[in-house]
Amino acid sequence: MESTAKDTLRNHGLRPTPIREKVWELFNNASKALPNKELEMQFENIDRITLYRTLKAFEEKGLIHKIDDGTGVPKYASCHDDCADGHHQHEHVHFHCLNCLSTTCLEDVQFPKIDIPPGYLTENTSIVVNGRCANCQN
């Protein structure tokens, strides 16, 4: 049985509101990472602060992760089951298309093991591959 947006939000300790439910549905149905502007366009009238707080809450609760694809515009994508409250597990590659500017999580691409020297503490590792996506190749 597939869970509803309300169920997902409650399971992650968030109160379901109409905006949170719609934002979650947008992420749940997206095939690429979404920037704020694209999310804003899905609403007739939304306060940017409300959207920002929603994204921040989703990120903190392990529902979405932020992607820095080098464009200067943060994008967000849904997390998988191995993320939890305050702890993300995202060892996958992101692909940024130089043509359509979309950014996609490549879950099936093996993430290389990176050995960090003693004395360094890793908090985030990101690999962004730039090129042309399958849609832009055709």
Secondary structure in CASP SS format (residue, H / E / C, confidence):
PFRMAT SS
TARGET T0000
AUTHOR 0000-0000-0000
METHOD secondary structure of the structure
MODEL  1
M C 1.00
E C 1.00
S C 1.00
T C 1.00
A H 1.00
K H 1.00
D H 1.00
T H 1.00
L H 1.00
R H 1.00
N H 1.00
H C 1.00
G C 1.00
L C 1.00
R C 1.00
P C 1.00
T C 1.00
P H 1.00
I H 1.00
R H 1.00
E H 1.00
K H 1.00
V H 1.00
W H 1.00
E H 1.00
L H 1.00
F H 1.00
N H 1.00
N H 1.00
A C 1.00
S C 1.00
K C 1.00
A C 1.00
L E 1.00
P E 1.00
N H 1.00
K H 1.00
E H 1.00
L H 1.00
E H 1.00
M C 1.00
Q C 1.00
F C 1.00
E C 1.00
N C 1.00
I C 1.00
D C 1.00
R H 1.00
I H 1.00
T H 1.00
L H 1.00
Y H 1.00
R H 1.00
T H 1.00
L H 1.00
K H 1.00
A H 1.00
F H 1.00
E H 1.00
E H 1.00
K C 1.00
G C 1.00
L C 1.00
I E 1.00
H E 1.00
K E 1.00
I E 1.00
D C 1.00
D C 1.00
G C 1.00
T C 1.00
G C 1.00
V C 1.00
P C 1.00
K E 1.00
Y E 1.00
A E 1.00
S E 1.00
C C 1.00
H C 1.00
D C 1.00
D C 1.00
C C 1.00
A E 1.00
D C 1.00
G C 1.00
H E 1.00
H C 1.00
Q C 1.00
H C 1.00
E C 1.00
H C 1.00
V E 1.00
H E 1.00
F E 1.00
H E 1.00
C E 1.00
L C 1.00
N C 1.00
C C 1.00
L C 1.00
S C 1.00
T E 1.00
T E 1.00
C E 1.00
L E 1.00
E C 1.00
D C 1.00
V C 1.00
Q C 1.00
F C 1.00
P C 1.00
K C 1.00
I C 1.00
D C 1.00
I C 1.00
P C 1.00
P C 1.00
G C 1.00
Y C 1.00
L C 1.00
T C 1.00
E C 1.00
N C 1.00
T C 1.00
S C 1.00
I C 1.00
V E 1.00
V E 1.00
N E 1.00
G E 1.00
R C 1.00
C C 1.00
A H 1.00
N H 1.00
C H 1.00
Q H 1.00
N C 1.00
END
